[in-house]
Amino acid sequence: MSTDVRHKVRDAAIALFAQKGVKATTVRDIARSAGVSEGALYRHWPSKEELAADLFAAEYTAMSQSLREAAGQGPAPERLRRVIHHAFHLAEAAPDRTRFLLLSQHESLPLVPQGQETPVDVICGIVADGIAEGSIVPADRDALSHIVIGAIVLNVQSQVYGRQTAPLSSLADPIADAILTGIATPAVPLAAPLTARTGAGR
């Protein structure tokens, strides 16, 4: 299967899984939407569940890399702010992928290969760096990371299910401010919101 065809299968499957869920989507649905034969799909994936697991791992890994690159260098609070902005940007830019990852996480997360970096690892690593450098309060790394992760996931989830109607991009700085006010050390002044520095929203 060529790279182009694999991309068509990926896009078709993610869109269908996002709209209908893995259980309600058939291999025939995916093949028809991607413009390939059912046999071609079965030659590469024994079942739609294996396709969904492969796609989840690939998209989850890609998100991890994207968040790590967006975080960049500098003090941990600054990096966390950039991660929150970028996570919300990714959710708004690719709503089907976001919905697919949310709907599939409970079944597919345990299938992600051990040792493969996840978005949780990225955020935990930044928090650990912050504790070590003194820019994040000296508390349990995982507990502090869960504050950041929960704020991101719950707001994205609310957006996906229609409970949150405000654009996520407009919420990034207020959410980052609220989190960092609680977990950044008092000696570290909070930077100006990213929107103020980039001129976004003017």
C-alpha positions as CSV (number, residue, x, y, z in Angstrom):
1,M,0.0,0.0,0.0
2,S,1.5,3.3,-1.1
3,T,2.0,6.2,1.3
4,D,-0.7,8.2,-0.5
5,V,-3.2,5.4,-0.1
6,R,-2.3,4.8,3.6
7,H,-2.9,8.6,4.2
8,K,-6.4,8.2,2.5
9,V,-7.2,5.2,4.7
10,R,-5.9,7.1,7.8
11,D,-8.0,10.2,7.0
12,A,-11.1,8.2,6.1
13,A,-10.9,5.9,9.2
14,I,-10.3,8.8,11.6
15,A,-13.2,10.7,10.3
16,L,-15.5,7.7,10.5
17,F,-14.3,6.7,13.9
18,A,-14.8,10.2,15.1
19,Q,-18.3,10.4,13.7
20,K,-19.6,6.9,14.5
21,G,-17.2,5.4,16.9
22,V,-15.0,2.3,16.2
23,K,-17.8,-0.2,17.1
24,A,-20.3,1.3,14.7
25,T,-17.9,1.7,11.8
26,T,-17.4,-1.2,9.4
27,V,-14.4,-2.1,7.2
28,R,-16.7,-1.6,4.2
29,D,-17.4,2.0,5.4
30,I,-13.6,2.7,5.6
31,A,-12.8,1.1,2.3
32,R,-15.6,2.9,0.5
33,S,-14.6,6.3,1.9
34,A,-10.9,5.8,1.2
35,G,-11.5,4.4,-2.3
36,V,-9.8,1.1,-1.7
37,S,-11.0,-2.5,-1.6
38,E,-11.8,-4.3,1.6
39,G,-9.2,-6.9,0.7
40,A,-6.5,-4.2,0.6
41,L,-7.4,-3.2,4.1
42,Y,-7.5,-6.7,5.5
43,R,-4.0,-7.4,4.0
44,H,-2.6,-4.6,6.2
45,W,-4.9,-4.8,9.3
46,P,-6.6,-8.0,10.4
47,S,-9.5,-6.0,11.9
48,K,-10.9,-2.4,12.2
49,E,-9.9,-2.6,15.9
50,E,-6.2,-3.1,14.9
51,L,-6.5,-0.3,12.5
52,A,-7.9,1.9,15.2
53,A,-5.2,0.9,17.6
54,D,-2.5,1.7,15.0
55,L,-4.0,5.0,14.2
56,F,-4.3,5.9,17.9
57,A,-0.7,5.1,18.6
58,A,0.5,7.0,15.5
59,E,-1.6,10.1,16.2
60,Y,-0.8,10.1,20.0
61,T,2.9,9.9,19.2
62,A,2.7,12.7,16.7
63,M,0.9,14.8,19.2
64,S,3.6,14.2,21.8
65,Q,6.3,15.3,19.3
66,S,4.3,18.4,18.3
67,L,3.8,19.4,22.0
68,R,7.4,18.9,22.8
69,E,8.5,21.0,19.9
70,A,6.0,23.7,20.8
71,A,7.2,23.8,24.4
72,G,10.7,24.8,23.3
73,Q,13.3,25.9,25.8
74,G,13.2,28.3,28.8
75,P,11.6,28.3,32.2
76,A,9.1,25.6,32.8
77,P,6.1,27.9,33.3
78,E,6.7,29.5,29.9
79,R,7.0,26.0,28.3
80,L,3.7,24.9,30.0
81,R,1.9,28.0,28.7
82,R,3.1,27.2,25.1
83,V,2.0,23.6,25.5
84,I,-1.5,24.7,26.6
85,H,-1.8,27.1,23.6
86,H,-0.5,24.4,21.2
87,A,-2.8,21.7,22.6
88,F,-5.8,23.9,22.1
89,H,-4.6,24.9,18.6
90,L,-4.3,21.2,17.6
91,A,-7.8,20.5,18.9
92,E,-9.3,23.3,16.8
93,A,-7.2,22.6,13.7
94,A,-8.1,18.9,13.6
95,P,-11.5,18.2,15.3
96,D,-11.9,14.7,13.8
97,R,-8.5,13.6,15.2
98,T,-9.3,15.2,18.5
99,R,-12.7,13.4,18.8
100,F,-11.1,10.1,17.7
101,L,-8.4,10.3,20.3
102,L,-10.9,11.2,23.1
103,L,-13.3,8.4,22.1
104,S,-10.6,5.8,21.7
105,Q,-8.3,6.5,24.6
106,H,-9.7,4.0,27.1
107,E,-9.5,1.1,24.7
108,S,-6.3,2.1,22.9
109,L,-4.1,3.7,25.5
110,P,-3.1,0.4,27.0
111,L,-2.0,-0.7,23.5
112,V,0.5,2.1,23.1
113,P,4.0,0.5,23.2
114,Q,5.9,0.9,26.4
115,G,8.6,3.4,26.3
116,Q,6.9,5.4,23.6
117,E,6.6,9.1,24.6
118,T,3.1,10.3,25.2
119,P,1.7,13.8,25.8
120,V,1.5,13.0,29.5
121,D,5.2,12.3,29.4
122,V,5.9,15.6,27.8
123,I,4.0,17.6,30.5
124,C,5.4,15.5,33.3
125,G,8.9,16.2,32.0
126,I,8.4,19.9,31.9
127,V,7.0,19.9,35.4
128,A,9.9,17.9,36.7
129,D,12.3,20.4,35.1
130,G,10.4,23.2,36.7
131,I,10.7,21.6,40.2
132,A,14.4,21.0,39.6
133,E,15.0,24.6,38.5
134,G,12.9,26.1,41.2
135,S,10.2,27.6,38.9
136,I,7.5,25.1,39.9
137,V,6.5,24.5,43.6
138,P,8.3,21.5,45.1
139,A,5.3,19.1,45.2
140,D,4.5,15.7,43.7
141,R,5.4,15.9,40.0
142,D,2.5,13.7,38.9
143,A,-0.1,15.5,40.9
144,L,1.0,18.9,39.5
145,S,1.1,17.5,36.0
146,H,-2.5,16.2,36.4
147,I,-3.6,19.8,37.0
148,V,-2.3,20.8,33.7
149,I,-3.4,17.7,31.8
150,G,-6.9,17.9,33.3
151,A,-7.4,21.5,32.4
152,I,-6.4,20.7,28.8
153,V,-8.4,17.5,28.4
154,L,-11.6,18.6,30.1
155,N,-11.8,21.9,28.1
156,V,-11.1,20.0,24.8
157,Q,-13.7,17.4,25.8
158,S,-16.3,20.1,26.6
159,Q,-15.6,21.7,23.2
160,V,-16.0,18.3,21.4
161,Y,-19.3,17.6,23.1
162,G,-20.6,21.1,22.6
163,R,-20.7,22.1,26.3
164,Q,-17.9,24.7,25.8
165,T,-18.7,27.2,23.0
166,A,-16.0,29.7,23.5
167,P,-13.0,29.2,21.1
168,L,-10.3,27.2,22.8
169,S,-7.7,29.7,21.6
170,S,-9.4,32.5,23.6
171,L,-9.2,30.3,26.8
172,A,-5.6,29.4,26.6
173,D,-4.1,32.3,28.4
174,P,-6.7,32.6,31.2
175,I,-6.4,28.8,31.8
176,A,-2.6,29.1,31.8
177,D,-2.7,32.0,34.2
178,A,-4.9,30.2,36.6
179,I,-2.7,27.1,36.6
180,L,0.6,28.9,36.8
181,T,-0.7,31.1,39.6
182,G,-1.1,27.9,41.6
183,I,2.0,25.9,40.6
184,A,4.7,28.4,39.7
185,T,6.9,29.6,42.6
186,P,6.2,33.2,43.8
187,A,9.8,34.1,42.8
188,V,9.0,33.5,39.2
189,P,6.9,36.3,37.7
190,L,4.3,35.2,35.2
191,A,5.1,36.2,31.6
192,A,2.6,38.2,29.6
193,P,0.0,36.2,27.9
194,L,1.1,34.8,24.5
195,T,-1.8,36.5,22.8
196,A,-0.6,39.9,24.1
197,R,3.0,39.2,22.8
198,T,1.9,38.0,19.4
199,G,-0.8,40.5,18.9
200,A,-3.4,37.7,18.4
201,G,-7.0,38.7,18.8
202,R,-6.4,42.3,17.9
